[in-house]
């Protein structure tokens, strides 16, 4: 078994352990502060993050790791926003509300201009309420920009990975060139992607999924009263190799 296969095997076991921890006692989870909004938003993002992790592993096992780039990219965004909520709490929620207001405004305008779809009265009233809500600006608003958010977090290297996955996730030359080989005299068209000398970004998809889910759960743990997952997350992190043993004092 190669090192990559070993890493992915351990990651798969880690994901199973994280899933069991995530699903245990959901009804008993309680927020760490009176402002429940960071906790509630964080849980929704964490549940979505877990679903993406499961999708990444499934696609990898079926040989579609290349096609999982959008899922890996989205996992980074979910995890980063949970870390943001754990750090900035209510300010992060207000910034997310402001971003939601902006995207809903764009959707409303597109629907009104397109003329194919329309809001019923109840949905229109809800959309109007979102549009007219007054949301005070705060210093955290800048982190609605994903690049700025990733650069502001303690976890290093996220921006580089996110930008790489973004290139594979969007239509363009980077996505297209993986399906041809022009290194020889004649160009070969490929049915499945090849990366030449570049590293295969999907090679360690399960390990990446495990790492991002673990980071997301660590952040959500900070939003729960008593941080109940601490010991289990440390144990799972060491078993998978995400956390290094500190060793005896003085070593």
BAFI-3210 file (N, C-alpha, C; in Angstrom, 3 decimals, decimal comma, padded with zeros to 6 digits):
// residues 251
n [1|2|3|4|5|6|7|8|9|10|11|12|13|14|15|16|17|18|19|20|21|22|23|24|25|26|27|28|29|30|31|32|33|34|35|36|37|38|39|40|41|42|43|44|45|46|47|48|49|50|51|52|53|54|55|56|57|58|59|60|61|62|63|64|65|66|67|68|69|70|71|72|73|74|75|76|77|78|79|80|81|82|83|84|85|86|87|88|89|90|91|92|93|94|95|96|97|98|99|100|101|102|103|104|105|106|107|108|109|110|111|112|113|114|115|116|117|118|119|120|121|122|123|124|125|126|127|128|129|130|131|132|133|134|135|136|137|138|139|140|141|142|143|144|145|146|147|148|149|150|151|152|153|154|155|156|157|158|159|160|161|162|163|164|165|166|167|168|169|170|171|172|173|174|175|176|177|178|179|180|181|182|183|184|185|186|187|188|189|190|191|192|193|194|195|196|197|198|199|200|201|202|203|204|205|206|207|208|209|210|211|212|213|214|215|216|217|218|219|220|221|222|223|224|225|226|227|228|229|230|231|232|233|234|235|236|237|238|239|240|241|242|243|244|245|246|247|248|249|250|251]
n.u [000,843|000,604|001,908|000,020|-002,334|-002,388|-002,712|-005,241|-006,804|-006,650|-007,842|-010,449|-011,362|-011,188|-013,136|-015,448|-015,444|-015,685|-018,195|-019,824|-019,455|-020,483|-023,172|-024,072|-026,093|-027,348|-029,674|-029,146|-027,269|-026,155|-026,028|-023,102|-023,422|-025,713|-026,579|-027,807|-027,474|-024,875|-024,331|-026,554|-026,392|-023,831|-024,209|-025,823|-024,031|-022,051|-023,376|-023,861|-021,220|-020,401|-021,974|-020,835|-018,264|-018,831|-019,740|-017,405|-015,691|-017,159|-017,219|-014,487|-013,926|-015,305|-013,809|-013,945|-012,503|-011,416|-013,675|-014,733|-013,764|-015,342|-016,774|-014,760|-013,780|-016,026|-016,192|-014,000|-014,929|-017,247|-016,056|-014,332|-016,148|-017,421|-015,282|-014,980|-017,403|-016,993|-014,965|-015,723|-018,365|-021,394|-020,943|-020,028|-022,336|-024,042|-022,661|-022,915|-025,664|-025,850|-024,536|-026,287|-028,561|-027,677|-027,250|-029,832|-031,141|-029,990|-030,969|-033,728|-033,951|-033,036|-035,029|-037,281|-036,576|-036,198|-038,670|-039,646|-040,011|-041,825|-042,497|-044,662|-047,231|-046,585|-043,865|-042,828|-043,379|-041,692|-039,206|-039,222|-039,091|-036,542|-035,065|-035,578|-034,618|-032,678|-029,331|-026,703|-023,425|-020,303|-016,970|-016,385|-017,485|-015,812|-014,922|-016,761|-015,851|-014,282|-011,514|-010,272|-011,256|-010,118|-007,421|-007,333|-007,576|-006,307|-005,507|-003,242|-002,449|-004,899|-005,970|-004,398|-005,002|-007,761|-007,932|-006,698|-008,489|-010,665|-009,998|-010,199|-012,851|-014,351|-015,461|-013,032|-009,613|-007,861|-009,458|-010,066|-007,626|-006,696|-007,673|-006,279|-003,231|-000,432|002,254|003,843|004,713|002,315|-000,963|-002,803|-006,119|-007,974|-010,078|-010,311|-008,950|-005,495|-002,489|000,132|003,264|002,327|000,936|-001,618|-004,635|-006,738|-005,827|-005,474|-008,064|-009,903|-008,375|-008,179|-010,890|-011,413|-009,682|-010,744|-013,352|-012,757|-011,517|-013,694|-015,451|-013,981|-014,112|-016,892|-017,263|-016,341|-018,492|-020,356|-021,805|-019,595|-017,811|-018,002|-016,874|-014,145|-012,149|-012,663|-012,269|-009,548|-008,500|-009,340|-008,078|-005,370|-005,288|-005,743|-003,648|-003,726|-003,182|-000,239|001,456|002,536|004,518|006,696|007,469|010,148|011,183]
n.v [-001,190|002,185|005,380|007,380|005,895|004,776|007,093|007,925|005,763|005,888|008,367|007,826|006,182|008,067|009,911|008,388|008,180|010,884|011,410|009,788|011,104|013,603|013,052|012,169|012,729|015,102|016,522|017,411|019,404|022,623|026,219|028,287|030,859|033,581|034,753|033,038|032,865|032,584|029,908|028,533|029,176|028,211|025,463|024,749|025,212|023,386|020,908|020,952|020,950|018,415|016,833|017,490|016,450|013,717|013,411|014,016|011,887|009,723|010,311|010,195|007,480|006,354|007,070|009,698|011,900|014,226|015,588|016,298|018,694|021,153|020,460|020,098|022,678|024,051|022,908|024,090|026,715|026,478|025,491|027,636|029,695|028,739|028,824|031,572|032,387|031,306|032,938|035,719|035,803|037,371|039,585|038,322|036,954|039,107|040,136|038,023|038,136|040,583|039,959|038,010|039,548|041,075|039,105|038,103|040,328|040,546|038,160|038,633|040,794|039,555|037,620|039,255|040,615|038,536|037,262|034,683|033,190|033,802|035,430|034,117|035,620|035,313|034,578|036,803|038,783|037,991|038,260|041,016|041,881|041,060|042,678|045,265|045,329|046,796|046,708|047,197|048,338|046,632|045,902|043,330|042,899|042,878|040,298|038,846|038,569|035,939|035,479|037,365|036,451|033,845|034,488|035,688|033,787|031,445|028,977|027,998|028,291|027,903|029,708|029,370|026,706|026,899|028,697|027,157|024,978|026,438|027,151|024,681|024,229|026,026|026,892|027,054|027,598|026,152|024,064|022,826|022,030|019,773|017,647|017,050|016,120|017,644|017,252|015,803|015,236|015,019|016,022|014,559|013,664|013,351|011,165|010,993|012,984|014,054|015,055|015,521|016,753|018,160|018,095|015,759|017,010|015,648|013,414|012,997|013,298|012,119|012,499|015,283|015,909|014,840|016,379|019,012|018,703|018,026|020,417|022,144|021,056|021,443|024,237|024,627|023,360|025,262|026,931|025,675|025,030|024,319|023,013|020,216|018,320|018,242|016,366|014,054|014,998|015,623|013,062|011,696|013,284|012,717|009,977|009,939|011,413|014,112|015,696|016,109|014,089|015,464|014,440|013,388|015,661|017,890|016,513]
n.w [000,000|-000,895|000,351|-000,022|-000,253|002,298|003,850|002,963|003,733|006,522|006,780|005,914|007,977|009,999|009,155|009,480|012,272|012,954|011,865|013,461|015,927|015,280|014,847|017,243|019,982|019,011|019,641|022,156|022,022|022,940|022,767|023,323|024,230|025,043|022,704|020,226|017,525|016,121|016,795|015,675|012,918|012,489|012,945|010,754|008,631|009,317|009,127|006,378|005,506|006,327|004,626|002,151|002,522|002,582|-000,038|-001,496|-000,801|-001,815|-004,591|-005,095|-004,613|-006,720|-008,828|-009,676|-008,717|-009,819|-010,704|-008,310|-007,481|-007,207|-004,915|-002,991|-002,919|-001,954|000,553|001,835|001,997|003,612|006,010|006,619|007,122|009,408|011,213|011,200|012,388|014,935|015,769|015,422|016,110|016,775|015,059|012,750|011,999|011,384|009,200|007,399|007,101|005,771|003,383|002,444|002,020|-000,148|-002,178|-002,435|-003,395|-005,946|-007,053|-007,021|-008,815|-011,155|-011,573|-011,890|-014,233|-016,017|-016,498|-016,696|-014,388|-011,322|-008,177|-005,657|-003,582|-000,862|-000,849|-002,129|-000,250|001,801|000,525|000,127|002,754|003,463|001,749|002,672|005,221|007,794|008,197|010,181|009,359|010,012|011,233|010,468|008,012|005,807|005,582|004,267|001,795|000,327|-000,123|001,590|004,012|004,209|004,309|006,769|008,708|011,165|010,225|007,902|004,369|003,173|001,305|-001,018|-001,729|-002,085|-004,254|-006,223|-006,416|-007,255|-009,860|-011,118|-010,726|-012,175|-015,472|-017,981|-019,140|-017,439|-016,444|-018,865|-020,016|-018,755|-020,082|-022,346|-023,926|-024,796|-024,863|-026,558|-030,035|-031,356|-030,473|-027,891|-027,245|-024,289|-022,440|-019,720|-017,080|-017,083|-015,426|-015,992|-015,087|-012,964|-009,619|-008,709|-007,837|-006,731|-005,528|-002,769|-001,782|000,192|002,551|002,604|002,875|005,391|006,995|006,649|007,627|010,260|011,124|010,857|012,753|015,054|015,244|015,485|017,886|019,655|019,703|021,185|024,382|026,986|025,319|024,262|022,512|022,660|023,718|022,170|019,557|019,658|020,036|017,680|015,782|016,303|015,746|013,014|012,137|011,915|014,010|015,755|018,133|021,165|022,722|025,474|028,226|027,647|025,528]
ca.u [000,000|001,400|001,682|-001,247|-003,401|-002,412|-003,302|-006,673|-007,449|-006,796|-008,810|-011,791|-011,709|-011,406|-014,424|-016,479|-015,453|-016,229|-019,629|-020,457|-019,439|-021,368|-024,563|-024,409|-026,628|-027,620|-030,743|-028,649|-026,315|-026,632|-025,082|-022,208|-023,765|-027,123|-026,825|-027,799|-027,342|-023,665|-024,510|-027,534|-025,815|-022,695|-024,672|-026,240|-022,834|-021,343|-024,125|-023,583|-019,822|-020,358|-022,530|-019,839|-017,194|-019,324|-019,776|-016,020|-015,179|-017,883|-016,725|-013,109|-013,976|-015,844|-012,881|-014,279|-011,877|-011,269|-014,976|-015,082|-013,134|-016,289|-017,124|-013,628|-013,759|-017,134|-015,834|-013,122|-015,747|-018,057|-015,189|-013,836|-017,218|-017,627|-014,198|-015,312|-018,457|-016,400|-014,079|-016,367|-019,700|-022,515|-020,520|-019,990|-023,723|-024,543|-022,015|-023,560|-026,978|-025,650|-024,231|-027,526|-029,412|-027,147|-027,502|-031,273|-031,495|-029,606|-031,903|-035,033|-033,844|-032,924|-036,342|-038,178|-036,172|-036,290|-040,055|-040,031|-040,503|-042,356|-042,737|-046,038|-047,360|-045,892|-042,424|-042,514|-043,376|-040,463|-038,095|-039,269|-038,641|-035,082|-034,517|-035,746|-034,017|-031,545|-028,241|-025,613|-022,109|-019,330|-015,625|-016,299|-018,084|-014,787|-014,665|-017,702|-014,967|-013,663|-010,055|-009,907|-011,557|-009,129|-006,154|-007,421|-007,699|-005,043|-005,148|-002,473|-002,478|-006,252|-006,218|-003,757|-005,766|-009,065|-007,745|-006,427|-009,746|-011,542|-009,657|-010,739|-014,303|-014,989|-015,151|-011,905|-008,479|-007,311|-010,330|-010,065|-006,334|-006,448|-008,218|-005,459|-001,792|000,286|003,676|004,547|004,576|000,894|-001,825|-003,724|-007,332|-008,137|-011,424|-010,160|-007,891|-004,126|-001,920|001,524|004,167|001,624|000,346|-003,030|-005,306|-007,750|-005,160|-005,725|-009,388|-010,438|-007,618|-008,590|-012,247|-011,310|-009,050|-011,650|-014,448|-012,188|-011,357|-015,028|-016,007|-013,250|-014,664|-018,254|-017,109|-016,198|-019,798|-021,215|-021,550|-018,728|-016,929|-018,098|-016,176|-012,706|-011,338|-012,863|-011,618|-008,106|-008,197|-009,503|-007,021|-004,107|-005,404|-005,662|-002,398|-003,969|-002,565|000,967|001,649|003,522|005,628|006,936|008,095|011,587|011,637]
ca.v [000,000|003,414|006,347|008,050|004,953|004,686|008,329|007,944|004,740|006,468|009,459|007,238|005,787|009,301|010,472|007,597|008,565|012,241|011,305|009,254|012,165|014,664|012,639|011,733|013,726|016,379|017,228|017,934|020,482|023,931|027,280|028,731|032,209|033,925|034,980|031,704|032,928|031,922|028,471|027,999|029,281|027,297|024,079|024,549|025,123|022,143|019,812|021,015|020,543|016,951|016,272|017,649|015,489|012,411|013,433|013,983|010,525|008,861|010,588|009,689|006,019|006,004|007,523|011,040|012,880|015,486|016,251|016,703|019,982|022,107|020,035|020,407|024,148|024,448|022,498|025,124|027,886|026,163|025,413|028,973|030,494|028,273|029,421|032,999|032,500|031,044|034,046|037,032|035,599|038,152|040,407|037,449|036,710|040,314|040,226|037,015|038,685|041,617|039,275|037,366|040,614|041,449|038,042|038,022|041,460|040,177|037,138|039,273|041,574|038,623|037,013|040,289|040,933|037,360|037,079|033,268|032,817|034,919|035,145|034,220|036,747|035,040|034,648|038,199|039,533|037,614|038,883|042,452|042,073|040,957|043,827|046,517|045,220|047,687|045,961|048,148|047,836|046,384|045,644|041,967|042,816|042,598|038,864|038,228|038,243|034,678|035,606|038,062|035,568|032,771|035,083|036,156|032,654|030,890|027,832|028,516|027,582|027,712|030,524|028,751|025,512|027,349|029,256|026,036|024,264|027,343|027,043|023,410|024,216|026,926|026,682|027,863|026,868|025,196|022,892|022,168|021,497|018,469|016,611|016,877|015,986|018,211|017,194|015,152|015,857|015,067|016,260|013,473|014,026|012,418|011,020|011,259|013,993|013,778|016,300|015,643|016,921|018,824|017,142|015,449|017,611|014,753|012,210|012,854|013,861|011,712|013,144|016,680|015,952|014,588|017,538|020,158|018,411|018,102|021,832|022,709|020,587|022,145|025,591|024,550|022,977|026,511|027,580|024,883|025,150|023,295|022,433|018,785|017,432|018,493|015,154|013,159|015,590|015,431|011,637|011,376|013,988|011,981|008,684|010,164|012,083|015,538|016,332|015,389|013,913|016,409|013,693|013,687|016,960|017,952|015,703]
ca.w [000,000|-000,987|001,422|-000,289|000,102|003,756|004,357|002,661|004,552|007,861|006,685|005,829|009,340|010,734|008,753|010,149|013,680|013,029|011,590|014,672|016,917|014,799|014,913|018,601|020,898|018,353|020,342|023,431|021,804|023,386|022,413|024,384|024,668|024,915|021,279|019,627|016,068|015,615|016,992|014,723|011,579|012,458|012,794|009,367|007,802|009,644|008,521|004,945|005,349|006,436|003,392|001,094|002,792|002,143|-001,502|-001,972|-000,643|-002,752|-005,938|-005,155|-004,711|-008,033|-009,856|-010,134|-007,848|-010,562|-010,741|-006,944|-007,166|-006,631|-003,557|-002,110|-002,802|-001,083|001,911|002,387|002,302|004,793|007,182|006,926|007,718|010,787|011,987|011,303|013,396|016,249|016,115|015,464|016,674|016,255|013,917|011,577|011,593|010,728|007,889|006,564|006,776|004,762|002,130|002,020|001,490|-001,460|-003,155|-002,655|-004,252|-007,303|-007,513|-007,268|-010,047|-012,286|-011,799|-012,432|-015,602|-016,881|-016,899|-016,795|-013,065|-010,540|-006,765|-005,181|-002,653|000,404|-001,101|-002,441|001,011|002,503|-000,192|000,402|004,126|003,434|001,017|003,417|006,559|008,039|008,818|010,423|008,939|011,070|010,718|009,945|006,677|004,802|005,490|003,326|000,672|000,714|-000,089|002,815|005,138|004,282|004,732|008,152|009,627|011,660|009,393|006,772|003,095|002,667|000,116|-002,179|-002,108|-002,567|-005,597|-007,124|-006,644|-008,001|-011,289|-011,619|-010,548|-013,124|-016,876|-018,418|-019,693|-016,476|-016,437|-020,168|-020,451|-018,143|-020,957|-023,537|-023,688|-025,937|-024,545|-027,657|-031,352|-031,684|-029,318|-027,555|-026,522|-023,177|-021,885|-018,301|-016,943|-016,683|-014,909|-016,371|-013,960|-011,865|-008,677|-008,870|-006,685|-006,170|-005,035|-001,342|-001,495|001,501|003,620|002,628|003,418|006,828|007,614|006,653|008,551|011,602|011,435|011,036|014,020|016,113|015,359|016,025|019,290|020,410|019,764|022,062|025,817|027,552|024,296|024,589|021,576|022,714|023,900|021,028|018,381|019,827|019,816|016,261|015,062|016,462|015,061|011,568|011,830|011,731|015,180|016,159|019,567|021,680|023,318|026,883|028,476|027,447|024,364]
c.u [000,889|001,079|000,345|-002,412|-003,521|-003,084|-004,811|-007,432|-007,668|-007,830|-010,238|-012,269|-011,984|-012,742|-015,580|-016,589|-016,033|-017,737|-020,375|-020,533|-020,428|-022,833|-024,997|-024,925|-026,944|-028,651|-030,259|-027,657|-026,927|-025,587|-024,284|-022,583|-025,254|-027,505|-026,678|-027,491|-026,053|-023,749|-025,429|-027,006|-024,652|-023,120|-025,107|-025,060|-022,083|-022,051|-023,897|-022,152|-019,688|-020,905|-021,547|-018,678|-017,596|-019,336|-018,370|-015,461|-015,855|-017,377|-015,301|-013,098|-014,478|-014,951|-013,150|-013,732|-011,693|-012,567|-015,430|-014,466|-014,133|-016,686|-016,007|-013,540|-014,836|-016,865|-014,949|-013,955|-016,611|-017,195|-014,709|-014,922|-017,548|-016,527|-014,459|-016,372|-017,898|-015,542|-014,837|-017,825|-020,771|-022,152|-020,476|-021,403|-024,289|-023,932|-022,610|-024,967|-026,872|-025,368|-025,479|-028,474|-028,982|-027,469|-028,991|-031,757|-031,162|-030,562|-033,247|-035,008|-033,788|-034,277|-037,307|-037,859|-036,372|-037,695|-040,504|-040,634|-041,070|-042,529|-044,243|-046,060|-046,558|-044,378|-042,009|-042,452|-042,110|-039,251|-038,048|-038,766|-037,121|-034,473|-034,555|-035,132|-032,801|-030,481|-027,054|-024,286|-021,227|-018,010|-015,489|-016,839|-017,070|-014,585|-015,762|-016,986|-014,134|-012,148|-009,595|-010,163|-010,486|-007,777|-006,156|-007,433|-006,331|-004,577|-004,485|-002,658|-003,852|-006,495|-005,626|-004,562|-007,104|-008,960|-007,471|-007,702|-010,730|-011,271|-010,211|-012,263|-015,036|-014,578|-014,024|-010,762|-007,930|-008,134|-010,216|-008,747|-005,991|-006,897|-007,503|-003,998|-001,075|001,794|004,497|004,356|003,118|000,087|-002,745|-004,918|-007,622|-009,590|-011,439|-008,950|-006,530|-003,478|-000,452|002,422|003,498|001,035|-001,142|-003,783|-006,318|-007,141|-005,458|-007,071|-009,951|-009,709|-008,013|-009,982|-012,230|-010,730|-010,026|-012,834|-013,963|-012,024|-012,711|-015,652|-015,275|-013,829|-016,069|-018,235|-016,990|-017,523|-020,769|-020,821|-020,683|-017,779|-016,866|-017,303|-014,660|-011,873|-011,452|-012,188|-010,108|-007,714|-008,266|-008,402|-005,694|-004,147|-005,234|-004,318|-002,551|-003,335|-001,368|001,009|002,767|004,730|005,838|007,619|009,592|012,096|011,960]
c.v [001,255|004,343|007,062|007,153|004,800|005,915|008,349|006,900|005,249|007,591|008,938|006,795|007,017|009,940|009,703|007,986|009,968|012,247|010,810|010,332|013,265|014,316|012,224|012,904|015,071|017,197|017,891|019,082|021,807|024,986|027,751|030,101|032,461|034,211|033,641|031,715|032,296|030,403|027,881|028,054|028,303|025,859|023,809|024,397|023,821|020,931|019,765|020,569|019,033|016,287|016,367|016,674|014,100|012,327|013,331|012,567|009,584|009,068|010,059|008,174|005,549|006,488|008,907|012,104|014,226|016,285|016,726|018,038|021,003|021,755|020,355|021,907|024,618|024,041|023,544|026,334|027,645|026,190|026,801|029,819|030,030|028,820|030,915|033,226|032,285|032,209|035,353|036,987|036,471|039,022|039,579|037,165|037,910|040,474|039,210|037,465|039,738|040,997|038,594|038,383|040,992|040,386|037,898|039,156|041,151|039,135|037,750|040,041|040,658|037,990|038,034|040,607|039,759|037,084|035,641|032,794|034,053|034,467|035,071|035,272|036,519|035,149|036,072|039,037|039,240|038,264|040,385|042,754|041,991|042,208|045,108|046,469|046,131|046,912|046,895|047,551|047,557|045,956|044,260|041,847|042,471|041,105|038,112|037,905|037,023|034,780|036,284|037,191|034,507|033,297|035,485|035,022|032,104|029,702|028,332|027,662|027,437|028,491|029,879|027,540|025,923|027,911|028,162|025,269|025,119|027,240|025,757|023,379|025,046|026,606|027,615|026,988|025,818|023,921|022,107|021,456|020,149|017,320|016,563|016,781|016,501|018,223|016,550|015,895|015,998|015,246|015,064|014,045|012,947|012,376|011,280|012,158|013,417|015,107|016,483|015,723|017,594|017,784|016,961|015,988|016,693|013,540|011,936|013,456|013,413|012,367|014,614|016,818|015,761|015,793|018,707|019,930|018,521|019,568|022,502|022,307|021,209|023,536|025,562|024,156|024,214|027,249|026,837|025,070|023,988|022,632|020,895|017,848|017,446|017,210|014,226|013,699|015,460|013,987|011,289|012,050|013,271|010,645|008,839|010,776|013,567|016,346|015,488|015,261|014,822|015,696|014,091|015,025|016,885|017,158|016,583]
c.w [000,000|000,188|001,227|000,107|001,610|004,368|004,143|003,463|005,970|007,858|006,630|007,207|010,204|010,420|009,391|011,619|013,861|012,799|012,823|015,754|016,552|015,042|016,313|019,427|020,289|019,132|021,626|023,255|022,246|023,067|023,621|024,926|024,475|023,471|020,559|018,133|015,547|015,716|015,921|013,285|011,438|012,278|011,351|008,431|008,057|009,046|007,014|004,645|005,407|005,172|002,240|001,282|002,313|000,622|-002,089|-001,910|-001,632|-004,178|-006,114|-005,344|-006,070|-009,171|-010,395|-009,179|-008,512|-010,524|-009,359|-006,558|-006,612|-005,204|-002,572|-001,869|-001,832|000,360|002,580|002,814|003,539|006,054|007,600|007,585|009,134|011,691|012,213|012,380|014,799|016,704|016,350|015,913|016,008|015,070|012,638|011,070|010,862|009,334|006,920|006,171|005,672|003,397|001,568|001,403|000,073|-002,512|-003,448|-003,540|-005,712|-007,878|-007,871|-008,585|-011,267|-012,613|-012,414|-013,886|-016,552|-017,363|-017,016|-015,483|-012,380|-009,094|-006,503|-004,071|-001,371|000,235|-001,392|-001,174|001,808|001,856|000,066|001,810|004,220|002,819|001,846|004,810|006,662|008,816|008,955|009,974|010,156|010,435|010,097|008,529|005,600|004,583|004,749|002,018|001,063|000,810|001,201|004,036|005,300|004,757|006,198|009,171|010,011|010,828|008,108|005,515|002,482|001,374|-001,125|-002,668|-002,697|-003,984|-006,620|-007,449|-007,430|-009,498|-011,888|-011,573|-011,590|-014,564|-017,297|-018,871|-018,731|-016,453|-017,739|-020,469|-019,818|-019,048|-022,313|-023,111|-024,922|-025,685|-025,668|-028,969|-031,756|-030,392|-029,128|-026,806|-025,487|-022,712|-020,384|-018,109|-016,592|-016,331|-015,276|-015,143|-012,763|-010,921|-008,927|-007,657|-006,017|-005,479|-003,567|-000,935|-000,145|002,666|003,742|003,237|004,932|007,556|007,731|007,590|009,997|012,025|011,670|012,360|015,205|016,334|015,940|017,495|020,179|020,549|020,667|023,520|026,289|026,578|024,432|023,685|021,751|022,772|022,694|019,772|018,465|019,538|018,339|015,442|015,144|015,714|013,552|011,172|011,581|012,868|015,589|017,667|020,036|022,285|024,765|027,055|028,285|026,269|023,194]
res [x|x|x|x|x|x|x|x|x|x|x|x|x|x|x|x|x|x|x|x|x|x|x|x|x|x|x|x|x|x|x|x|x|x|x|x|x|x|x|x|x|x|x|x|x|x|x|x|x|x|x|x|x|x|x|x|x|x|x|x|x|x|x|x|x|x|x|x|x|x|x|x|x|x|x|x|x|x|x|x|x|x|x|x|x|x|x|x|x|x|x|x|x|x|x|x|x|x|x|x|x|x|x|x|x|x|x|x|x|x|x|x|x|x|x|x|x|x|x|x|x|x|x|x|x|x|x|x|x|x|x|x|x|x|x|x|x|x|x|x|x|x|x|x|x|x|x|x|x|x|x|x|x|x|x|x|x|x|x|x|x|x|x|x|x|x|x|x|x|x|x|x|x|x|x|x|x|x|x|x|x|x|x|x|x|x|x|x|x|x|x|x|x|x|x|x|x|x|x|x|x|x|x|x|x|x|x|x|x|x|x|x|x|x|x|x|x|x|x|x|x|x|x|x|x|x|x|x|x|x|x|x|x|x|x|x|x|x|x|x|x|x|x|x|x|x|x|x|x|x|x]
***
